[in-house]
Amino acid sequence: MMTFDARVKELQARHAELEGALQNEAARPAPDPVVVAELKKQKLRIKDEIAKLSHG
């Protein structure tokens, strides 16, 4: 079983990966709005999970 701290760190790392992917997509000459929206949704889900874990 994963410890609380390890889970939060894993989520933070995944959030950072998604941020990088989002920046890469946004830097393209014609960013795909579907890809951008999906990356943003994934980031929000992870952020929400981190918040839930952090606040009990």
GUDRENPA-708280 format. One record per residue (C-alpha): residue number from 1; z, x negated, y negated. Coordinates in steps of 0.1 Angstrom, whole numbers, plus 5000, padded with zeros to 4 digits. Layout:
N
SITE zaza   zz   xx   yy
SITE  NUM    Z    X    Y
...
//
This chain:
56
SITE zaza   zz   xx   yy
SITE    1 5000 5000 5000
SITE    2 4991 4987 4965
SITE    3 5019 4981 4941
SITE    4 5020 5000 4908
SITE    5 5012 4968 4888
SITE    6 4983 4959 4910
SITE    7 4968 4994 4907
SITE    8 4971 4993 4870
SITE    9 4955 4959 4868
SITE   10 4927 4970 4891
SITE   11 4920 5000 4869
SITE   12 4921 4979 4838
SITE   13 4896 4955 4853
SITE   14 4873 4984 4863
SITE   15 4876 4998 4828
SITE   16 4866 4964 4814
SITE   17 4836 4963 4837
SITE   18 4825 4997 4826
SITE   19 4828 4987 4790
SITE   20 4806 4957 4796
SITE   21 4780 4979 4814
SITE   22 4782 5004 4785
SITE   23 4776 4976 4760
SITE   24 4747 4962 4780
SITE   25 4731 4997 4782
SITE   26 4736 5003 4745
SITE   27 4719 4970 4737
SITE   28 4687 4980 4755
SITE   29 4658 4989 4733
SITE   30 4659 5025 4748
SITE   31 4694 5032 4762
SITE   32 4694 5059 4789
SITE   33 4716 5087 4775
SITE   34 4724 5098 4811
SITE   35 4736 5064 4820
SITE   36 4756 5061 4788
SITE   37 4773 5095 4794
SITE   38 4781 5087 4830
SITE   39 4797 5053 4820
SITE   40 4817 5070 4793
SITE   41 4830 5096 4818
SITE   42 4840 5070 4843
SITE   43 4858 5050 4816
SITE   44 4877 5081 4805
SITE   45 4887 5090 4840
SITE   46 4901 5055 4845
SITE   47 4919 5056 4811
SITE   48 4934 5089 4821
SITE   49 4946 5075 4854
SITE   50 4961 5045 4837
SITE   51 4979 5068 4813
SITE   52 4993 5089 4841
SITE   53 5005 5059 4860
SITE   54 5021 5044 4829
SITE   55 5039 5075 4819
SITE   56 5054 5085 4852
//
